[in-house]
Amino acid sequence: MTFPQFAPVRFSRAVIGALLAASLVFSPFVALPASAAARGPDSLADVVDQVLEAVVNISASTTVSEQRSVQLPQLPPGSPFQDFFEEFFGPNGQQGGGQGGGQRPQRKSSSLGSGFIIDSAGIVVTNNHVIADANEITVILTDGTRLKAELVGRDAKVDLAVLRVKSDKPLKAVKFGDSDKARLGDWVIAIGNPFGLGGTVTTGIVSARNRDISDNSYGQYIQTDAAINKGNSGGPLFNLQGEVIGVNTAILSPTGGSIGIGFSVPSIMAKGVVEQLIQFGETRRGWLGVRIQNVDGTIAESLGLGTARGALVADVDPKGPAKPAGIEAGDVILKFDGKDVKESKDLPRLVGQTAVGKSVEIVIMRKGKELTKTAKLERLQETEKAAKADETKSDKAAPPLSRKVAGMEVQQITDELRKKFSIKDSVKGLVVTKVEPNSVGADKRIAAGDVIVEVQQEPATSPDALARRIETLKKDGKKSVLLLVSNAQGDTRFVAVSIE
């Protein structure tokens, strides 16, 4: 295959002279400050020398049973060789299945990662996924010393783990910095064990902050273009002061190698998690007991918020701390413990990072007024299932009066409709019996069988009352109506429906 040849561009001396003269005329574009013209620090060697010994390699080994399938010969029924083959290979052809086969072969599966020492007594931080399910963990120092490690604790949601090693001599340690002070464009250094090549140093900048790359609601990651590859997981991301401002944990790559998009757990979050893992062996997160949803522009308009902000409370757990604090469904949480809740995903992170048992002030918006509530946080039980609402028997069937609103036919719930749509007895309101395609209701993913529980934060009592309420809102100049919609199982959400 031949490649096209690109001829170099040549200029005459006269042209070059003209260009040089022009550059002198347009001097603002030439006389850049030294800091702006520089591509970065002259050298990072001093910083690297300061921290390198604190960065370690992590070797995690997992012992697994190995099964080998053997294709058994086709034997006629009642063959005397049937018992012979099953004794050695098992009834399904798995080698080592019978008494004569003995135990199944064992093999070790190893993974490599990175970590860093935060206490000279031997406390090491790494990623949870580096050591997950490992039977044996070894920490390898920069001088090649191998130290057996014990697991102190781990947090799968934030992907952090803490190890402890014993050494005959004090170990070099590094400290956490303040990741909140890191600005876009700040220089950072990543050190780790990519592809088993320990002690590798790469540099880049803080490309972005507060990246949400997972569905656990706790992560607000730092994005960097410092090269991070397989094996860098668990390694530190340093600022130019030699402080750890992030724990490298993930990359975005179609090839498995660095393309300049890596993510680190910010130190402001990692430090709190690490402290709890050292103290308790687990993470103890705060729990408020609310189910929330995001506030979009339409919902903000219907609630009189102005701009879309905060976290809209869709439901309150009757056993949670939000209930006695006086927080209700329909409230919009604007501030939590003095910190702004700009969007709904901010709230779980703020609550989760707050100490269990702490009393916090919560600023809410309710029907156009700001109120302040105080809640004492309880502990989030990671495996706890949502509390089931008490179920009560439905009232007698009401007359089947129906109205059409926003392309939806709504009707009071009868025993027949409750049975038809499998609606729980605890769900009250107006059932949607039909939704027209391409209607406003369909656009909001309201379906037949959903139940309208509230209209503009007032109980939905009848189809007529719903129609009158919407007409009143239209006369008042409102462009949308806020509905609290429940599915048949009782899970609620707020939906702002256009009434223009």
N, C-alpha and C positions, 0 to 999 in steps of 0.2 A: 504494500500500500504506500502511496506517495502522499506527502503532505504539502499543502500550498506554501510557497516561499514568500515571505513578506520582506520586501526591499526596505532597507533603512531610509529614513527621511533625511535628506541632505539640504543644508542651507548654504548659500554663498556668504562670503565674509561681510558683504554689504548688509545682507539681511540680518546676520548675527549682530552686527554693530547697531542696526536700528532697534533690534529687540532689547539689547543692553541699554540703549539710551532710553527706550520707553520704560524699562524697569526702574530707571532712576527717577523718571518723571512720576511714576506711580509708586513712590516710595512707601506709602502706608502698607502696601502688600508685601514689601520686602523686609522692612525693619520690624520684624516680629520680636516680641519679648523673648528672652532666652527660655523661659518656662514654657511658652507656647510652642516654640520651635522644637524643643526637645521631644524625643520620642518616648521619654521616660527617664527614670533615675539612671545616673551613669553606671551604677552597679548595685546589685542586690546581694552581693557576696557577704557583707557584714551582717545583714539580717539573717541570711541562710545559715551562716556560721553560728549565730546566736540560738537558733531553734532546731537545727537539723537532728541533733542527738536525741531530741524528745519525740521525734517521729519514728514509729515502729512499723514493722510488717506483722501481719496477723495470719497465722496458718490455722485453719479450722478443718479437722478431720471428722468424718462421719462413717461409722462402720455399718454396712448394710448386708443383708443376706442376698446371695446371688442365686437366682434360679435359672436353670437351663432346660429348655423344653426339648424333649427327644421324641421324634416321630416313631411311635410303636408300630410294629408290623401288624397287619390285619390277621387276626387269629380266628379260627372257626370256633363257634360256641362250644364250651366245655373242654377246650384244649388244655392239656396238662402243663403247657408252658405259660398259661395266663398268670398263675400265681407267681411264677419265677420273675416275669417282667414287672409285675406290680410291686414285688418286694424290693426291687432295686431302683425302679423309676417312678413308683407311685401310680395310682390309677389314671392320672391325667398326663403321664409322661414327664413329670417334673423330676429332674435328677436329684437324688438324695431323699426321695419320698418314702422309702421303706426302711425296714430295720437294717438291711444289708447296705443301704446307701449312706448310713451315718448322718451326721449333721450337714446342713447345707453349707456350701462354700461361703466364706466371708470375704468381703473386699472393702477397702477404704476409699472413700470419696473425699477429696481434699479441695479446699477453696482458699484463695489468697486475697487478702485485703490489706487495709492500712489502719492505723490508729495513732494516738498521741498520748503522752504521759502528762497528767495534770497535777500529780503529787509525787514528790521524790520517794515517797514510801511505797509506790508501786501501783497507783490508780491509773488505769488506761481507759480511754474513750474510743469507741469505734461504732460502726453501724450494726444494727440488730441483724440485718440480712447477711452480714459477713459471718456471724457465728451461729446463726439459727440452726437448731437440731444437731449441733456439733457434739460429739462425744469427747473430743480432745481439742484444746485450744492452746496454741503456742505463740508467745510474743517474741519476736526476733529483733534485737537491738541493732543499731547501726554497725557495731563492731562484730556482729555475727553471733553474739550470745543468745542462746535460746532459753526462755523462761516459761515454765508451765503456768498457765493462767486459770484462775477460777472465775466463774461468772458471778458477779455481784448482783446484777439486775438488768433488765432490758425493757424497752418500751417499743412495741411493734408499730404503734400509731405514728410516732415521730421518727421511727427507725434509728434508735440509739441504744447502745449497750455499754455497760461499765464492767471492766475486768479488773482483777487484782493479781499482781505477781509479787514474788518475794525475790529480793536481790541482796547479795552480800555487801553491796555498796549503794550509796544514795544515787538515785537516777535523775537525769536531767529532765526538768519539767517546764511546761509552758502554761501561760495563764489565758483565760478567756478575756476578750476585749468587749467593747460595746458595739454590736452590729448596727444599732440604731444610728450611730454616728457615721456609718459608712455612706458615702454619697456616690451617685452614679458617676462613673469615670475614675473613681479612686483605684489606685494600683493594688493588686492582691497577688499573693504567692500561694500556689498549691504544691504540697510535697506529699509523696506517697509511693505506692508500690505498683505502678501500672504494668500489667502483663508479667508480674514477677520481677520487674526491674526496680529493686528497692532504691530508696534515696533519690528519687527523680524529682527535680524542681521544674515547675512551669509557672509562667506569669501571665497576667492579663489584667482586666479591670472589672469593676462591678458593673455588669451590663444592665441589671434591673433589680428591683427589690419587690418584696411581697408577692412573689409568684405563687399561684395556687396550682400545684401539679398533681394533687391527689384528691381523693374524695373523703379523706378522714377529717376534714374541716379544721385541723390543728396546724397544718403546714402553711407558712408564709415564707417561701424560700428565697435565698439570694441567687440570682443568676449571674454567671461569670463566663468569660471566654477564655480563662486560663484552662489549658488542656487537661481534661479529666478523662481517664480511660478505665477499662476494666482493671480492677485491682487498686484503684484510687479510693474506692469506697471506704468511708470511715476516716480518711485522712483529713488533716486540718487545712483551712483556708486562712492565711495570715494577712494582716495589714502590714504596712511598712514599719510599724513599731514592734513587730514580732509577736503581736497578740492574735489569738485565735478568734476570728469573727464568724467562722462558719465550719460546719462539718460536711465534707463532700459526700453526697449521697446518691446522686442520679445524673444521668446525661440524656439528652435528646439526640438520637442518632439512628438513621436508617441502616448504618453499616456496622454498628457496635463499637466504633472508634470515635474519637473526639471530632466534632464539627464546629466546636466553639460555642456550644450551648450546654453548660453544666449547671447543677443546682446544689446548694449547700444549705443545711439547716442553720438558721441564724443563731449566733451565740446567745442572744437575749432569750431565746427559747431553750436552746440546748442546755445552758447553765442551770436553769431551774429543774429541768428533767434529770440531769446528772446528779444534782444535789439530793433529789428525792430517791433516786435509785441507790445512792450510797447510804442514805439514812434508813430507808424502808425496804429496799430491794424491789420496789415497784413504784409506779407513778400514781399519786393520789390527786385526781383532778376534781375541781369544783363542779357542782351541778346546781342548776337553777330550776329545772323542771318545766321548761316551756318548749313547744314545738313552733318553729319560726319559718318564715318565708321571706323572699326578697321583696322590696318595694320598687315597683317599676313606675314609669311616668304616669300611667293611668291611675294606678292606686294612689299615688301621691296627690294627684288632682282631686280625686274623690274624697280624700281625707283632709284636704286643705293644708298639705305639708309644704307646698311650694315646689321644692326640688325633691327628687327621689333620694331618700336617705333612710337609714335606720333598719331595724329588723321588725317585721310585722309578726305579732304573736298570733298564731293560728289556733293554738290550743294550750291549755294549762293543765299540767299533771296535778290531780287532786291531792297527791301525796308529796308533792315537791315544795320547796321553799318559796316559790313564786306565789303560790296560792295564799298563804297567810300574809304575804307582803302586800296583797291587794292588786296584783297584776292580773289583767283579764285578757281574754281573747279579743283581738281588735286593737289592743294597745300597740303603739310603735315605740320600741326601745331606741332612744337616741343617744344615751350615754350610759356607760357601765363603769362604775368605780372611777369616775373622773375622766374616762377615755371615750372619745367619740366612736359611735358605731356608724360607720359610713355606709356599710352594706351588711346584709344578713350574715355573711360568712365570717365577719369580724367577731360576732358575739360568741360563738362556741370557742374560739381561740382565747378570747379574753376571759371567759368563765373558766375554761380548762386550766389556764395559767394562774388562777387565783387560788389562794390557800383555802382548804376546806375549813369551815367554821367561821370564816371572816364575814362580818356584816358589811355589805356594800350598798352605796346609794345608786339607784337606778332612775334615770330621767326618762319619762315616757311622754308620749303625746296621746291624749285621749279626747276625742271629739273636739279637736281644735285647741285644747288647753294643755300646757306642759305641767306635769305633776312629778314629784319626786317620791319614790318608794324606797324602802330599806329591806333588804333580804339577807338572811344568814345562810350562806352557801352550805350545802351538804355534799357528801362525797358521791361522785359518779361511779356507779357500779357498771363496769364495762360489759358484763354479761347480762345485765338486768333487762328484762323485757318491759315494754311499755305497759303501764297499769291499765287493766281493762275497766272501762266505765261500768257502773252498776246498771244493769238492765232492768227496765220496768215494763210492765204490760202496756200495750197501746190502748188508747181510748177507743171508744166505739167509732165505727166508720162514719165519716162526715159526708155530706152530700158531694157528689162528684163534680163540683164546680171547677172549671178550668179557664185559664186565660193564656194568651200568647204574648210573650215578652222577649224581645231581642232574638226572635226566631226560635224560641223555646215554648212548648206548651207545658204549663205547670198546673198541678192539681193537688188538693189536700190528700194526705196519705190515708188510704183505706186498708183494711185487712187484706183485701184482694190484691191491691198494688204492692203492699209490703211483701206478700208472698211471691208475687210475680217477679219482683226485682231483688228478692232475698235481702230486704232492708232490715237491719237489726231493730229490735223494739226500742232501743235507747235513742235512736235517731228520730228527731222531731223536725217538722217543717213542711215544705211544699216539694213534692216529688216532680221531677222533670220526666214527662212521659214521652216527649218527642222533641228532637232537635233538627231543624231544617239544615240541609247541607249549605255550606258557604255563608251561614248566618254568623252574627256576632257571637252567639253562644257556642257555635261549633268552633270558631276561631279560638275561643278560650278553653277548648277541650272539655266542655260540659257535655255529658252524655245522658241518654235516657237511663233512669235509675238513680241518678244523682239527686241529692236533696238540698234545696235552698233553706238554710237554717236561719240566716239573718239577712236583713236588707238595711244597708247603711247603719249597721251596728244596732239594729232593732230586730226583735223576733219576727220571723215571717209567719204570720198567723193565717192568712187566707190569700187566694189568688186575687180577689178584689182589692184587698189592702195593699198588695204588692203593686198592682197597676196604679192605684191612687198615689202611692208613695213615689213612683217613678214620674208621674205627671207633675207632682209638686216639685220634685227636683229639677225637672225641665224648666218650670216657670221661674225657679230660683237661679237659673243660668248654669246649672251643673251640666257637665258634658258626659259624666259617667256615674254609675251607681256601684257601690261596693257590696258584693254578695259574699256571704260565708256559705260555702258549698261543702257538703259532706258526701262521701261515697257510701255505698251500702254497708260497709264495715264500720263506719263511724269516723274515718279519717277526714279531717276538715282542712280546707284551704280557703284563702280569700281570693276573690276574682273581681276585678274591676271591669264592668261591662259598659260599653259605650251606649248612651241613650240619645245621641244626636239624631 
